[in-house]
Amino acid sequence: MSIIAVMASFDTKYHELAYVRQQIEMLGCTPFLIDISTGLNPPAIEIVADIPREEVLILGGSSWEAVRKLDKGNAIKTMADCASHVLNTLYRERRIDGVLGMGGLQNTIICSAALRQLPLGFPKFICSTIASGNRYFDTVVGDKDIGVMPSIVDFAGMNPISEVVLANSVASIVGMVKYGKHAIDTQGKHYIGATLMGITNDTVMRAINNLTASGEHVISFHSTGIGGRVLESQIREGTISAVMDLCLHEMTAEYFGGLGYSKGANNRLSAAAEMGIPSLICPGGIDFACLSREDFFEDEDKRGFVWHSKDYLTHTRLWESEILDITRTIVQRVNCAKGVTEIVLPLGGLRTMSRPGEFFFKADTIQKMKVIFEETLKPEIVFKTFDLNFDDPDFADICSNEMLILLEKGGLR
């Protein structure tokens, strides 16, 4: 019988826990209850945790005596760290088949931290009060495949709405456990990770199609914050064996301290360098920032921008000095590469709308980028320039051909 771990604060969510336990049993699974509460004065309840909070803390290297002395923020962090350790241990020992977390902000923070330790494919689900409105989705799912259900009402006793929402949450995790595919299976094949977004889409897709026609396998990632972060993690986990990293736009958000629509993928290029996998890199899309109105630069009008989606997101031009700074960061990270690595630079433009006379035309800046690459890349890194625009079909064909050469050099063909 499948075992589903349920993570929640027993001191405040005891009504919901009793109902969820019942629902899991009705669907033919076994609930395994984990208490992640940090309140000082829990009420007397009949529900008993399979792992009480005191044991969660001990297993994670802390203790209730230590946590009760902490302020709320540090208590939550400690519980999140300990719960993560406990859940990861249960997974590795194959003692659970899925996880359901539920609660408000505190519970969501702890549950999310723990569920993010589990690999892609393993069934995981959160029913949360904060999975709604204008909240940043990263708080709930991070870079993992966590199913999410807005609780609609607060967790403060059962009612007809919470019954429906929690029953559907239980049905969701049970469905994942019984019918889902629980692990990434590359079947002995190697996979190339590719990056793209709208302004680089056609070129990258043509290159991907070329690689597929040559018998290669490609997984693509959208360069809007979470995509690059997942790519980096999948490289480290071994799912991705080579990269065709042609869209580095996320590095602009990192450069501005996490500003813009593509924030969240810090330290791009690092995983491939550390893992020593074959890497083809192009600084596509590092010449603009994708911004909402609240993120506008003070000199937005001087920089110039075009609307990406009317009155919501802009593509704002970067100053030359900023583009060159990002180029130097690319060099710094690529110079750490342990595997065969190549940088390709289209001298005619780094995205759509970058041809002569178009809004993002910056030929002089790209020439200065060329000098930086030539003068500061270590000799082992191959650097090639082409009198083409990123959006040219010929450049796509070049990228796929160069990728095939790198795969051969890296022993993957």
Order of alpha helices (4+ residues) and beta strands (2+ residues): beta-alpha-beta-alpha-alpha-alpha-beta-alpha-beta-alpha-beta-alpha-beta-alpha-beta-alpha-beta-alpha-alpha-beta-beta-alpha-beta-beta-alpha-beta-alpha-beta-alpha
